[in-house]
Every structure is written in structure tokens, then in C-alpha cells.
């Protein structure tokens, strides 16, 4: 049966509102975060450095996020659009998000909160402005002229398709030697260019950065990225943006030798299941669907690019069903998850909230900034992910349609009901020790208490509960009441 997607109905349901509206509760201190490896990344897209620092202290650390991904910090072209940050004109750490000193202060604040920092690094190209100009921090530049850094000989000039732009994604050479929408394509096979790029990344490492999201990795041969990585002053986490294209010669699997790779199929497949298929299909989600090996896959429901492609993925606009999809991502053991945190936008090119000079304003959640990473059904599931790290899936249940449940090998249990009706009169086998557990979908656990519903698991590992339509219940060993 083709399923309905009823955004207005979702928004109207009070139970769904509880998934996305913060509850009044005191978060535990960072030291009280559930034990275990903390791998969840919060992508605070286009947040300024002062706001990131504050969020690490007040939310990310206490909620157990292990990493924060920050937007490109280097000097960029001027403009109000979101994509200006992806058009660098120098490697100075000075942008509309803040100064070098503010960036360093942010890194230190996040580290003090137990949160590592991964930088979105734009290293495949420079700007796409034919006429050049003056960058954010005052550097002059031309399309192929960046004084003291690069000149025309440091770029590819492929001369195809009546210009230099990529036209055929089935041509490996063209994808990696022509320009992506007029962006000056760096000659990354050149040792000089590699050394320059590594110098920028090493500068960030000197400021305490812990890893890099390598933007537009598909447009650089994996060997070029490996060579740049070999010039780094110390080890760093690397995740590469390689968008899968069916039948294309360049595939994400080529890049796993350098580090993690973004699995773009994950968010699209998850959106399709939640919108029009059956949650029962998720039983082998991940590698069983032809996705990258779990140990190399970086996954997300949406990111700053895909949320601007209408209909392709779930986004903050989908409200309750978006919260449920993120809860599933954090409950399911495939890949390393990133939670998107957006600002509100109505036009594709719209940039973040900014003042008259273009400087990014402080993030004020729910007033121009969506802050999905704070939604209770998402933020509280970070603790679930931490508590269940390394535990396999067991005790899978589905009703053949849109009610699923599974345990994480004695450490946690999640049931999701995306039917249009409540599931009542059921008991669930968790495999968890007997006890009282906080339902972290609806309540915050801290100091041995729960701000929401409490689930009682009996001596045989079972609990009974009703699950409303388009809702979920999640319990885990790190949120067991004393």
C-alpha cells in the first residue's frame, strides 16, 4: 500500500511536538555523559565561532556529542549567500564567522567540554568569480590569481565543452580536471599545490583542530588526497565528500583508504522508506543495501547540500518524521552519524542570519536557527548511541509494515511506530537487565532521574507499553534510574 505523507497532520500531533520541542530539564554535566566511545558529530552549519564555543559548553558536551563540524573558516569571497564560504580567496583564518583568535578560543572551549572539532576544508578549488575582487579579510584576488599563494599555472584549465566546466560525470578525467561550476580547480597533482594545502591544514592543526571534512573530494583523485594527508604534521580524522552516482566511474569506495567517506545514499534511502515504503525494510539497512562498509561510512539524514535539493531527503521541515529518522540513525549501528543543525531558509542560496556587513549573527535557537541537534528525540538519542557503541542488533521485530523494534545486545532498545494508529497492548523483549529506564525519546535523564516517562523492564527482559502513532520509545543502560 502506498503510504501517505501528511506534514500538516504530523505538525498538529501533540505527541510529535514532544519530539522536537525542548523540555525544561537540567542537563547533566559533561562528565556525566554515558560511558563509551563518542562518535556522533553535530554539524553546526554556518554558526559563528562564539556561538559554537557556547554550544559546546552548554549542549554538545553535556549531551554526549563527540565532535562538532564547523563550516569553512578561511577567508572567502564577499556576499550574503551560504556558498560564499566555499569560495576561498586565501588561507587566512578570518571569515564572516569570526577571527583567528575567536576560532582558537572556540576550539579550546569545545575541547574543555569534551568535544573534538572537525573543520569543513575547501581544498579542491578557490573562487569562481571571473572578475576577482577583495575577500572578506581584505585580500585581493583574481579567478586564477591569489597573490602569494597561487597563480594560473597552479590550476587546471581543461578546455572542454567550450570552457572549463564539468559536463560529463561519466568521464573520470573531466570530473577531476575541469571546473565545478566555474570554481578555479587546483592542480592537486602538483607538489607545490599539495604543500600549500597541507600548510593550511597544518595551521588548523596547530590551533587544535582534530579532523577535516574534505569538501569536493570526488573532484580530486584519491591518491592526491593521500599525498596531502601524508604532509600533515600529526594524525587527524578525515572524512571525504564523495557523492555516489550510479554507473559513474568515480565511486566512494575508492577513497576509503584515506579515511571515512560520506554515504549519500543513506539519507536518500531513509527518506524514501519513511515517506513511501515500509520501515520493515530497514532490517538490514546499510551494507545490506549496497552502502559502504560500516567502518568507513559517515552517515546523515541530511546535510547542508542535500537539504537544498527539494524532495531528495528529509529535512527540518518534515518535523516529526525527521526526528524519527534521526532517532533511527542514532539507534542503528551502521556508520558514524552526523546530526545536521540548520538555519531557517526559504530560498536555496539564502545565507545564515547576518548583520548589514554580512557578519554571521550569534545563533539563537528557534529564532532563525532550527537547532535540530537540540530536539529531544535527537539530542537524547546521542546518549543511546554512546551507551550502545559496539553492540550488535538483536531481537528484531516488525509488523510487516511500519512498526519496528530492536535491541542493541543488552545495552539498549528502540521501537519506532510510524503507522497512522497507536500500537497498544504489546510487550517488547529487550534483553536488558531488570530495572526502571528513562524513555529518552520523551525525557531527559540526569542525576538518576528522568524528566519524562519511565519504562519498567521485568526480570525476564520484557516491558509493556503503548506507542502512539508516529512516535517511538528508546531506553538504554546509560539512562537506568537508581
N, C-alpha and C positions, 0 to 999 in steps of 0.2 A: 504494500500500500504506500503510495506517495505521501510523504509527511508534509504537514503544514508548518510554515514558519510565521509565527504570529508575534511580531515585535511589539505591537501595541498591547497585546494580551500579556506578554511577559512583563512589560514595564508596569502594568497595572497590578500584577500579583504581589501582595504584600510579602509573601514568602520569598519571592525573588529579590525584592528590595533589601531583605535582610542579608543577601549575599554580597551586596555592593555598597551598602551604606555603613560607614564605620559605626561601631558600637562604642559606648562610653565605658572604657575599661583601662586600667593601668597596665601598660605593657611591662613584662619582666625586664630586668636589666640585661645587657648584652651577655654577661657571664652566665645567665640562666638559660641561654638558648639550648635547645636539645643537643645532646652529645652526638658526635659523628661528623663525617666529612660534610662541609658546607659548599655545595656546588651551584646553588641557584644564583643566577645573575639577574639583577634588576637593571633594565635599560632605561635610565632617566634621560630620555631623548631631549636634547637641547636645553637641559637645565643649566643654569649658570653655576659657577663653582661654589659660591657662597651657599646656595640652596642645596647642592649635593652634599656639602660638608654637614649642614644641619640635618639632612635626611639620614645620612649615615649614623649620626649620633642618636636621633630620636626614633627612627623606624627600621632602617635596614639592619643595623646591628641587633637591636632587641628582637626583631622578628626572625633572625637567623639567616638572612641573606648572606651568602659568602662573598659575593662580588657585586660591584656596581660598574656598569658600562657607561662611559661618558662620551659625549659627542666630540667630533674632531676639535682639538684645542689650538691648532696652528692658525697663523694669520690667513685670512681668506678675502675674497672679493667683497665689495660692499653691496648691500641690497637687503630687502626685507624677507626674501623667500627662505624656506627651510634649506634648500640645496646650496646656498652660498657657502656653507661650512664645508662642502665637498668640492670647492674650487680653491685650493690653496694658492697663495702667491709667495709665501716664504715659509720657513720652518720656525719662525719666532712663536713662542707660546704666548700669544696675545690675540684674543678674539672677542667677539661680542659677548661671550660668556664670562670673560674676565681676564685678569692679568696673570703673568707668570707667578707672581707671589701668591695670588689667590688660588691658583691651581695647586701649587705646592702645599699651601695650607689645607686645601681640600683633601689631598692625598693623605696628609698626616692625620687629619681628623677621621677619615674613613678607617685608616689602619688602627687608630686608637679604639675604634668601635668594633674591630674585628672584621672589617670589610676590605677586601682587596679591590684594586682598581684596574679595569681593562679599558684601554683607550681605542676609540674608533680611529684607525690610522689610514689616512688617504695618501697612498704611496704609488699608485699606478699612473697618476696624471697630475697635472697642475690645472690652471684655469681654462675656461672655454670662451673667454672674451676676446673677440677678434681685434678690438681696438685697444686692449690693455687698459691701464688706469692706475689708481692708487688703492692699495689694500687697506684693510681695517686699521693696521698699526702704522700706516704711512709709507709702506714700501711701494716703490713704483714697479710696474711690470708690463710686459707685453705678452702676447699669446705664446711666443716661444723665447721670451727674453726675461729672465729673472736675475737681475744683477747680483753678482757674487755667488750665484748658485748654478743656474742652468742657462745655456744658450741653445740656438737652433739645432746644433749638432747632437744635443743630448735627447732629442725627441725622435719618434718615428714619424715619417712622412710617407705614408703608404701609397698615395696617389691612385687610389682605386675609386670606382663609382663616381667619377667626375669630381672627386675631392679626397678627403682623408677619412671620412666616416665609415664605420662598420655598416654593411648592408646585409651580409650573408653569414648567419650564425652557424652554417654548416661548413664554413671554411675556417679551419683552425688558425691558419696564418693570419687571416684578416681580423679575426676576433682579438688576436694578441698583438697585432702590429698596426692596426688602424685605430681611429679615434672613436670613443664612446661619446656620442652627441657633442662633438666638437671639442672635447676636453683634450688638451695637449698631452699626448701619450708618451710617457717617459720610456727611454730606451733602457729597460731594466736588464738587458744582457750586457750593458756596459759596466765595467768595474767602477768607473768614476761615479756613475749614477747610483749603483748599489752602495758605494761608500757614503755618498751623500744621504741616501735614505736611511742607512744604518746609523749615521751620525744623528739624525733626527730622533730615531727610536732610542738610541743610547742616551740622548739628552733627557728624554722622558723617563728612561730607567733611572737616571741619576736623581730624578725628582721623586723616585719611589714607586713608579708605576709597576704593576705586576704582570700585565699582559696586553696583547693587542688584538683587536678585530681588524683583519687585513681587508680593507674595502676593495671591491672590484678585483678580487684575486683571480677570477676566471680570465681576466684580460692580461694576466701575466703567466708565463709558463711556471709550473710548479718548481722547476729547477732554479728559476730566478729568485723565487721566494726563499728557497732553501739556501741559496747563496747569501741573500741579505740576512737571513736568520743566523747564518754562520759568522756574521760580523758583529753580532750583538755582544755587549760587554758581560752579560750574565744571562742565565736562563730566564725565560718568560713564557707565560701561557700564550698560545697562538690559536686563533680561530679564524678561518678563511671564508670569505663570501664567494661561494661558487654556486650559481643558480643552475639547477638541473634543467636541461632541455631534452625532451625525448628525441632520440636519434641524432643528437648533436655529437660532434667528435670530441668535444671537451666535456668530461664528466667529473662530478665531485670526487669520485674515488681516487682520481689521480693525485689528489692533494693531501691525502691522509698521512703521508709520510712526514709532512711538515707540522701537523697538529690537528686539531679538530676542524670540522667543516660544517657549515650551516646546511641543514637538511630542509630545503624549501618545500619539498613535497609534504612534509609533516603537517604544516598548518593548512595547506590546501585540502589534504585528505581528511583532516579532522573537521574542517568546516563542512565539507560535503556530507560526512557522516551525520553530524549534528543537525544539519539543515534538511537533508532529504533522504538519508538512508537509515540504517539501524545501528544503535550502539552495540548490539550483539556482535557486529562485525569487528569490533576493536579487540577481540580476544587475543589476536597475535599481532597487534599494531606495532609497527617499527620494521625490524628486519624482515618479518614475515610478509610485509607489503613491498619488499624490494628496496627499502630505505637503506641508508648507510649502516655499517656495523655500529652497534650501540656505543661502543667505546670511543668512536670517532665523531659521533653525531652531536651537533649543537642544535637544539630544537626550540621552537617558539610557536605560539598560536598565531601571532602576527609580529611584524617589525615595522620600522618607520617607512620602508618601501612598500611592503605588501599591503599595509593598511590603506594605502592610497590607490590601490588597484581595486576598483569597485567590484564587489561580489566574489572576489577570489578567496578571501579569508574572513574569519570572524574578527570583529574589532570592538572597541569600547562601545560603539553604537548599538551593538547587539545585546548589551547589558547582561541580563541573567544568564542567557545561554553562553555568552562569552566567559562569564565567571565559572560556569560548569565545565567548559572546555579547558580552562586553565587549571581548575581543580583536578581534572583527569590527568592533564600533563604532569602535574606535580605529584600525583599519586602513582603514576605508571612509571616503571623503572627504565624505560628506553631513553637513551641520550642524556645530555646535560641541558637543563632547561633555562631559558631566559624569559623573564616576565617583562612585557612591554609596559612602559609608563608614558602616556601621550599628553600632548596639549590638545585642546579642542580646536578642530579646524573645519571649515565649510568649503574651502577651495583647495585643490590639490597642491598648489605651490605655496600656500599660506605658511608663513613662518611663525615662530613662537611669540608669545606676548612680549612686546618690546616698547621702549620709550621712543621719543621723537628722533633720537640719534641712532636708533637701531640696536641699542644695547638691550640684551635679554633681561626681562624683569625677573625678580625673585619669584620662585614657584609658590603659588598659593593654591593648595589643593581644592578642587571643586569650584574654582573661580578662574576659568581659563586653562586650568591644568586638570586632566582627568584622574591622574594618580591611581591607575588600576592596581599598582603594586601594594596599595593600602587596602583595597577592598577585602573585607574579612574572609570571604571564601577563597581568596588567593593568598593573602598575607599569612593567614593561619595555616595554610597548606604547605608553606615553606618549612615549618617545623615538622610536619608529616614527612616531607621529603628527607629532611635531615635524619629523623628518627628511623627511617626505613632504608637508608642508604645501604646497598649491598644485598638486601633481602629480595628473594625472587617472588614471583607471583604464585599464589596457591588459592585453592577454594574458589575458582571462578564460577560465577553464576550469571546466567542471563535468561530472560523470559522469551527469547527468540525475537525480541523487538527492541524496546528502548529502556529497559531496566537491566542494569548490570551491577555486579558486586564482585569484589575480590579482596583477598588478604595479601599482605606482604610478609609472608613467612614468620608469623609470630610477633611482628612488630607494629603492624597497622592494618586497618580495614577501611575500605571505601565502598559505598554503594551510591550509584547515581540513577535517579529516576527521571528520564526525560519524556515520559508519557504525558498525555494530557489529563491524566487522572492520578489520584493518590494510590500508592501501594499500601494496603493495610493488611493486618493480620498475619504478617510474615515474621519468621525468625531467621537470623543470619548466623552462619558458623564462621567465627573469626580466627580460631586457632590462638587467640590471645589468652593470657592468664586471667583468671577471675579478678574482677575489680570494677571500679567506677571510673569512667573515662569521659573527658570533655569532648563533646561534639564540636570539633574545631571549625566546621563549616559555619556554625552559628554562634560560637562562643570563643572567647579568648582565654587561654589557660595561663595562669601566673600565680606564683606563691601558693601553689597547692589547691587553688580554687578555679572555678570555671564561671565565666560571665553568662553562659548560655546553657542549653540542655545538657544533661548528664546521661550517658549510656551505661547501663549495668551489664557486664558480661558475667555469665554464671560459671560455675565450676567446670562445666563441660565445654566452655568456649563459645557459647551462644548468647545472642541478645535478641530481644523482640522490640520492634519499633515500626511506626508508620512513617512512610516517606512521601511527603506531598508531591504533587505534580511539579516537574521541572525543578527538582531540588536534590539534595544529597545529604549524606551523613558520613563523617570521617572521624575515626578515633585512632590513636597511636600510643605507643608505650611512653613517649615523652610527655604526654598530657594525661597521665593517670593521677587521679585525685588521691591524696593521702587519707 
